Amino acid sequence: MSDITKRALEASLKKMLLKKPVTKITISDITEDCGVNRATFYYHFKDIYDLIEWSCEEDSRIAANGNTTYDTWEQGFLNIFHAVEENKPFILNVYRHVSQEQIIQYLYRIVYQLIINVVEECAQGMSVREEDKKFIADFYKYAFVGMMLDWIRKDMKPSPEKMIFRLSNLIEGDIIRMLEKCRIDKPYDNINK
């Protein structure tokens, strides 16, 4: 029942965001549209921004659909780009009216989870310090989030497929190369360059 209520609140919020900026939407607007009381809203969320964050995280989790491996990360990111594109009015409203820092922190969390899974998978059988794996994941997190924000700023052009194609070509094999350079069990030599 809890997920059903959260989804209903999310649907009401998204409906409201088609009509007015998030800064003009009240909890009463959402609960009235949804047919629940304020206490129900506060049982699930601390404020509207908490609902927005939950909605974005859920949509991203569903969009990634388990595509968080070295062989499937491209599909995971493509699905996330498509989910953002499909929710364009919602995303643009949030992008224009919510603190950029909140948006960036949210995107960092989502992208980091996907990337660290790929890094951990690629590091299997290698002895690499956790701090080095985290550094590699952070590097890609910053790059991907920057690209996504720029893509949103440019009205979601070019197509998600073109974005992922470019990303894939740019970084193909780089995570493994970076991990090889960070190995503590086998020094990196110039032959592998």
C-alpha positions in Angstrom: 0.0 0.0 0.0 2.9 2.3 0.8 4.3 2.2 -2.7 0.8 2.8 -4.2 0.4 5.9 -2.1 3.8 7.2 -3.0 3.1 6.6 -6.7 -0.2 8.4 -6.4 1.5 11.4 -4.7 4.2 11.3 -7.4 1.5 11.3 -10.2 -0.3 14.3 -8.6 3.0 16.2 -8.3 3.9 15.5 -12.0 0.4 16.6 -13.0 0.8 19.8 -11.1 4.3 20.4 -12.6 2.7 20.6 -16.0 0.7 23.6 -14.9 3.0 25.6 -12.6 6.6 25.8 -11.3 7.5 23.6 -8.3 7.9 26.7 -6.2 4.2 27.5 -6.5 3.0 24.0 -5.7 1.9 23.3 -2.1 1.5 20.0 -0.2 -2.2 20.9 0.0 -2.4 21.0 -3.9 -0.8 17.6 -4.1 -2.9 15.9 -1.3 -6.1 17.5 -2.6 -5.5 16.2 -6.1 -4.4 12.8 -4.8 -7.4 12.5 -2.4 -5.3 11.9 0.7 -4.7 14.0 3.8 -1.6 16.0 4.7 -0.7 13.5 7.4 -0.5 10.8 4.8 1.9 13.0 2.7 4.1 13.6 5.8 4.1 9.9 6.7 6.0 9.3 3.4 7.8 12.5 2.7 9.3 15.4 4.7 8.5 17.9 2.0 7.9 18.4 -1.8 11.6 18.2 -2.5 11.8 14.9 -0.8 9.0 13.6 -3.0 10.8 15.0 -6.1 14.0 13.2 -5.0 12.2 9.9 -4.4 10.4 10.2 -7.7 13.7 10.8 -9.6 15.5 8.0 -7.8 12.7 5.5 -8.4 12.4 6.5 -12.1 16.2 6.1 -12.5 16.3 2.8 -10.7 13.5 1.5 -12.9 15.1 2.9 -16.0 18.5 1.4 -15.3 16.7 -1.9 -14.9 19.7 -3.7 -13.5 22.0 -2.6 -16.4 24.9 -1.9 -14.0 27.5 -4.2 -15.3 30.5 -3.6 -17.6 28.6 -5.2 -20.5 25.3 -3.4 -19.8 26.1 0.1 -18.4 25.5 1.7 -21.8 21.9 0.3 -21.8 21.5 1.5 -18.3 22.6 5.0 -19.1 20.6 5.0 -22.3 17.5 4.1 -20.3 18.1 6.9 -17.8 18.5 9.4 -20.7 15.2 8.2 -22.2 13.5 8.4 -18.8 14.7 12.0 -18.4 13.5 12.7 -22.0 10.1 11.1 -21.4 9.6 13.2 -18.2 10.9 16.4 -19.9 8.3 18.8 -18.5 8.9 17.4 -15.0 12.7 17.5 -15.4 12.8 21.0 -16.9 10.5 22.4 -14.2 12.7 20.8 -11.4 15.9 21.9 -13.2 14.7 25.5 -13.5 13.2 25.9 -10.0 15.2 23.6 -7.6 18.6 24.4 -6.3 21.3 23.3 -8.8 23.2 21.8 -5.8 20.2 19.5 -5.0 20.0 18.3 -8.6 23.7 17.7 -8.8 23.8 15.8 -5.5 20.9 13.7 -6.6 22.5 12.9 -9.9 25.8 12.1 -8.3 24.2 9.5 -6.1 22.4 7.8 -9.0 25.4 7.8 -11.4 27.9 6.8 -8.7 25.9 3.6 -7.9 25.9 2.6 -11.5 29.6 3.4 -12.1 30.9 1.8 -8.8 29.2 -1.4 -9.8 31.0 -1.4 -13.1 34.3 -0.6 -11.4 33.9 -3.3 -8.8 33.1 -5.9 -11.5 36.1 -4.8 -13.6 38.4 -5.0 -10.5 37.6 -8.6 -9.8 40.8 -10.6 -9.6 42.8 -7.4 -9.1 44.2 -6.0 -5.9 43.1 -2.4 -6.0 42.7 -0.1 -3.0 39.1 0.9 -2.2 40.1 4.6 -2.4 41.4 4.1 -5.9 38.2 2.4 -7.0 36.2 5.2 -5.5 38.4 7.8 -7.2 37.8 6.1 -10.6 34.0 6.0 -10.0 34.1 9.6 -8.8 35.9 10.7 -12.0 33.3 9.2 -14.2 30.5 10.4 -12.0 31.6 14.0 -12.4 32.0 13.6 -16.1 28.6 11.9 -16.7 26.7 14.3 -14.5 28.3 17.3 -16.2 27.3 15.9 -19.6 23.8 15.1 -18.5 23.3 18.6 -17.0 24.7 20.2 -20.2 22.4 17.9 -22.3 19.3 19.1 -20.2 20.5 22.7 -20.5 20.6 22.3 -24.3 17.0 21.1 -24.4 17.9 17.4 -24.4 19.7 17.6 -27.7 21.3 15.5 -29.3 19.4 12.2 -29.0 20.1 9.9 -26.1 21.5 7.3 -28.5 24.0 9.8 -29.9 25.1 10.8 -26.4 25.6 7.2 -25.3 27.4 6.3 -28.6 29.8 9.2 -28.0 30.4 8.2 -24.4 30.9 4.6 -25.2 33.5 5.4 -27.9 35.3 7.8 -25.7 35.7 5.6 -22.7 35.8 2.1 -24.1 38.3 0.0 -22.1 39.4 3.0 -19.9 38.0 1.7 -16.6 40.1 -1.5 -16.9 43.2 0.5 -17.9 42.7 2.8 -14.9 42.3 -0.2 -12.6 45.4 -1.8 -14.1 47.4 1.3 -13.3 46.2 1.3 -9.7 46.9 -2.4 -9.0 49.0 -3.1 -5.9 49.5 -6.8 -6.7 51.1 -6.3 -10.1 53.0 -3.1 -11.0 51.8 -1.4 -14.1 54.5 -1.5 -16.8 55.0 0.6 -19.9 54.2 -2.4 -22.2 50.5 -2.2 -21.2 50.1 1.4 -22.3 
